[in-house]
Amino acid sequence: MRESKQVTGLSSGHLTHIEDHLDRRYIQPGKLPGALTLVARRGEIAYLKAQGLMDVERNKPVCRDTVFRIYSMTKPITSIAMMQLYEQGRFLLDDPVHKYIPAWKNLRVYNSGVYPNFLTTPATSTMTIRDLFTHMSGLTYGFMNRTNVDAAYRELKLDGGRNLTLEALVGHLAEVPLEFSPGTAWNYSVSTDVLGYLVQLLADQPFDEYLREHIFEPLAMPDTGFHVRDDQLNRFAACYQYDPVDQFKLQDDPQTSPFRDKRRFLSGGGGLVSTIDDYFHFAQALCQGGEFGGRRIIGRKTLEFMRRNHLPGNQDLPGLSVGPFSETPYAGTGFGLGFSVKTDVAKSQINGSVGEYGWGGLASTNFIIDPVEELVVIFMTQLIPSSTYPIRQELRAIVNGALV
């Protein structure tokens, strides 16, 4: 078979399988409204394709500059912001969190009961800042729907109620027990929102202003922020909820979305909107050791440190997780300072490289960085929940198959 034209070591012919696969399996059958996919290697975009609709009700196609809710793809950005302050000596990873949030000094662990009548025991370990980065803090998310503790989060609206602020979040968290003693297990949580609070505290600057000044402006990310501006509205995608009967239904209309408001709660764990080019600038900066377009946002050694597996004993997530979560396949996957990290390719059952890292968002967005292959993959769509279809694994198979 004749090889198609190669672009930076990627078979352009093989990459067309992405378009064919998404169209045949997901968009034409009505499983996804639309998608936007980017593949880059050695800093050069080798594949960029918009498919389907960004707003089904208004029949608006996905475009390159469509604005998406990236939800938990906010977490790596917040983690980089916090580590910028680490590079300035503002904190150490083994600092107890109560050094900066005094009300957290005597945290307790859930034993029994329901909110507000909990029976608790003292935590057997002190929560450190690294526990927040790695989701080993003992905190949780209300949407887990797993325990009486996350039920309290839902009652207090700690996942992002309209009246919540970062200050109110850390205040409420001081009064709710932990799921477990810090450092003893892994549980996806509001930990990165607490990191956003700490960025604000340590930098003595509002969190959104800090991100704009130290990440978004240096990396030319004008469409990334905590709310959708008037000039972005025409490009703002609708978000959909999976429906087992009708496949998906409208979950958040662009015209009435809460993302249209200037939000009081600047969620470092899931509050940003962005475009594929903006996020590519961020991901490519990481792929290039911390700089993009001549602007450095993080030191090379700091980034190498962040993308190591920080789980104790080099364990993977199944060995430490106390509850299921869909953002990444667990087997052969550890966790660094803000990203999932592949530790065992065979165990993961997905091709790739040891050291590959990235994360995804609630509405099925995802990004992958493979530093061995100098590869960046970004996938944008708007379908909740992210566990609906195995698109992330399928994209890895197709993209890695294009390497020549």
Order of alpha helices (4+ residues) and beta strands (2+ residues): beta-beta-alpha-beta-beta-beta-beta-alpha-beta-beta-alpha-alpha-alpha-alpha-alpha-beta-beta-beta-alpha-beta-beta-alpha-beta-beta-alpha-beta-beta-beta-beta-alpha
